[in-house]
Amino acid sequence: MRKWIKCLVIVGLIVLLSITIVACSAPASPMTSEPLSLLTETGGKMVHQKVQLTNKQADGYIIPLGPANIVCVITDVGMLGCGAFDVMALDAFTYPAARVKSSSGKPIATIDDLLDGVVKETNAEATKRGINVGMSGREALDLL
């Protein structure tokens, strides 16, 4: 069941990528130099990165969109994502999820930004696991 949900999240990312590319026709602002360099470095392809947590490993994904990146980390239990994710929608699947905002004020562009960021929204399933608004991304992932 968890593999199915992981596939659903990845398919959702691809759909979101398609919608965002169509919607984002404005030129990139100077704040987006990191995502643009990632887009150039990876040839515009999704990046997969293993993320070491306190008691296990998780899978991190970065999808470069040009002026922005979609960033998430998926564990065997749930996920943590950037502001592009609707974590409340994942409640319908009883899938724990939390949305993170950058602690620097810049958009989340990397896995490290996500880990260092601050949880801004959790769904009911994530709250049941002890994830609360205000904790760091790394703290939240250690509970998933």
N, C-alpha and C positions, 0 to 999 in steps of 0.2 A: 504494500500500500504506500509506503514512504517513497519508493522509487517512482511510483505513479505521480505522487505529489511533486517530487523533484522535477520530473519531466514536465508537469503542468506549469511549474514556476519558470522553467527555461523557455517553454513555448510562449508563456505570457511575456517574457522578456523580448522575445523575437517580435511578437505582435506590437508591443510597446515601442520597440525600435523602429518598426515600419511606420507607425503613426507619428512618432516624434520626428523622423526624417522628413516626412511630408509637412508637418506643422512648423518645423524650425527652418525657415528660409532666411532669417535675419543673419547678418554677419556676426561672427564670434566677437565677444568683448575681450579686452586685454586680460581679464581674470581667467580666461580659459586656456592659458598656454599649456598647462599640464595635460588636460584631456586631448588637446590637439596634438601634442607631442606623442602621446600614447597611440593616437589614431595613426600617426605617421610611422611610429616604431613597429606597430603590429600589423601594418597593412590594412587597418580598419577591421581586423578580426577580433573576435571575443578572446579574452585572456582568462585562462583557468590557473588558479594558484592554490596550493595547499596552505592551510592556515593552522598553525599549531596552537591549540587551546590548552588549558591547564590539564585536562584529563583525556583529551582526544584530539583528532584532526578533523578539520572541516574543509569544505570546498568553497573557495572564493571565486567570483566571476566579475569581470569588468567588460562591459560592452561599450566601446567608444562610439559616440554619436556625432562627432565633430565638435560642436560647442559644449558638449556635456558627456558624461559617462553615466551609465547605469551600473551600480555597484551593489553586490550582495554577497553574503556568506551563508551557505546552507550546511546545517549539521544533519545528523541522522534523525533529529527530533523536530527541528524548526528552522527558521531563517531570520536574518537581520538584513535590512536593506536601506538604501538611500531614500530620499524623498519621493522618488518616482513610484514607489510601491504603495498599493492600497492594502495595508495589513488587515483592515477590518473585513475585506472581502474574503481573505483566507480563513476567517473564523467559520465560514460556512462549511469548510472542509475539516474543522477542528484541528487546524494546523497553526502552531504557535509562531507568531511573527511580530517583529518590532521594526519601527521606522526610526532612523537616526539622522540627526542634523550635525553638520560639522561644528567642531568646537572652535575652529579658526574664523568662522564667518564666511569662508569661501565654499563653493560647492564641493561635495564629496566627489573625489576623482580617483581615489586609490583604495585598496583594502585597508591600508594603515589609517587613512582618513576615517573610514567606517569604524575601525576598532577604537580610535581615539575620540570619536564623536560622542554625542550625548543622545540617549533615547528620548524621542519626542512623542512617540505614540506606540501603544501596545494593543494587541487584541486580547480578548478574554482568555484565550488559551495560553498566551505568553504570560499574562498576569498570574494565572494559576501556577506557573512555574517560578514565580518570584521576580519576574522582570518588571521594573517600575520606571516611570518617566524620571529622567534625571541621572540615571546610572550610565556608565560608559558602555560603549559598544562591546568592548572586551568582556566586561562584567556580565552583560546580558548574554553573550554567546556562551560563556562558561556555565550558564544555567540551562542551556538548550542541549 
